[in-house]
Amino acid sequence: YPNDSAKLALAMQTGLTRNQ
């Protein structure tokens, strides 16, 4: 599902930003 992929990418980006 494309939506799921986008959600995962967004979650990863948020996690990276939060980590830094």
Secondary structure by P-SEA (a helix, b strand, c coil): caaaaaaaaaaaaaaaaaac
